[in-house]
Structures are given as structure tokens and as C-alpha cells.
Amino acid sequence: MKLAIISGDRAAIVTDKGVVDVSQLFPSGTGALGSPWLRWLDQGGTVAELSALDLTTFPTYELDQVQLQAPLVRPGKIVAAPVNYLDHKVEMSEQKTIAEYGVFLKANSSIIGPGEEIVLPYSDKRIDQEGELGVVIGRTASNVSPDQALSYVFGYTGVLDISLRSTEDRSTRKSFNTFTPVGPWITTADEIPDPDRLELRCWVDDDLRQHTNTSELIFSVPELIAYTSSVMTLYPGDIIATGTPAGVGSLSNWQTIRLDIEAVGSFSVRVTSKGAIPYSERPGTAVLAID
Ligand code: MN
């Protein structure tokens, strides 16, 4: 199943017959759990529960008649994998991989959805796209083994890990507002028995910048879940961005990024530099003058 959010924070299920509006069953709430699917996951929702629904009884729209939003907003956390493809290690002249770096966190406030805009904060710093497979956790996971790890996955989604190339820690460079586009929906895990065998492509305008298969991951999806859960407890709705392959590159005003992941789906977001300031004008730079 493909779980989407459409305009007005309405929960919807995307089928081959169209987009089924199930918002009457999965209402939005308030605050972090205002996102209908996040709220439902937090309350123990399962795919089996969804499979039992008679979807013919709900309003149904054509996909091109609806505006998709991010399938999850403000999840408990967004965990991300640095240097988890060897070709990306080479292009960044990195000496280490995820095995040495571990994982990092992106602010949950950085999520946007399909059709929204990435806002570049600085006018004179390189900011790159990183197309990644996203894992959505379905049940609480702590110290799980690689063998058991996939049973904790609710589904998969596309994630763009937008990254400022500068000296700050990863969590700062990758946590600006709008720096985590997620979409187009969550494809439930029953449709993707092997997440380590998916084609991933990412275009900027007409340029296919990234093309890999998740079989190239250094930490496979089960290994990444096992490792992460050895550090921190994972809760329903948490997202793990699994890392990016070679082909990252700088973004500029008016460009469109499209991410396509086999069996998951594809979505686009645009880039704007409106409001960007010179890096030297960011708050805190007066301190740099002291030394
Ligand atoms: Mn990344």
C-alpha cells in the first residue's frame, strides 16, 4: 500500500484506481502528531488494519488532481547515514565511512513535501542534493539484530538530504528548514521484501546526477537499523535516510530535483534562492573576529 497525505493534511491511500481519501478514518491532530499517518503509527497502526478496509466506500481522485504533501511531518527523529556508498566516499575524498562515523540526526523541522520549495539559506555557499532511500520505522526497536531488523520497518519513502558544504557539524549543515524533502508517499514494507535491491535515480533539471542500486550500500538496510538501534531506541514514524551515492552537486535558483526509487515512487521539489544571504552575514560571525 502507498500511504500519502494530500492537501489539507488529509490521509489518503494511493491505489491503481486512484487516490482514496481516508481522512475520515485517520484524522489529523495537533502538534507533532498532527500528521495523520504519524499519529496513527504512534498509536500502533499496522498494515493488516489497512488491508481490511473496503476502499470503494471513500472519495477517490485521480493522482494528477491532488497535491501531495509530506507523508510524515515532524517525526520523532530523522536519523541519517553519512558515507554509506563507496562511490560517494571517493567523490568527497572521505577517508572514513559510516563504520567510523556512525549516524547523525537531522532536525525534524526540516521536512517538506512534494511540490514544495527548498530554500537556499546562503547566496555564496555550495548546497547539494543527496537522493536517498528512506526507511520508516513501524514499531519500537532497540538493540535489534540484522536478522530481525526488517520486521521493524513499516515502509519506505524517498528522502532528499540537502546539504550545505561548509565547516559546521553535519546536523547543522543538513537541518536548515526545507532541507529534508520526503515523498511521494510511504510504500508499505510488504510491497518491498528486499530494500537492498532497488534502483535509485536523482535528476536536477534534465541532468541524471545520481543512479545507483541500494545493493551498493556499505551498511545494508538491516545492518543500518541494527546499528542505529544499538545507539538509540527507534520509535514508530522515525525515519532513517540510508545515505547517498556519487553524483551530489550544487543547487541553484529555479532548479527542479526529481528523486525516483524503484517500487517506492518519485517526486519533485523546486529550489529557490529567494531571501538567501551572504554566508558572512549569518548570526554569530562577530565572534570569529576575536581571534
Ligand atoms: Mn546524506
Boltz pocket constraint, residues with backbone or C-beta under 6 A from the ligand:
constraints:
  - pocket:
      binder: B
      contacts: [[A, 80], [A, 81], [A, 82], [A, 130], [A, 132], [A, 161], [A, 241], [A, 243], [A, 244]]
      max_distance: 6.0
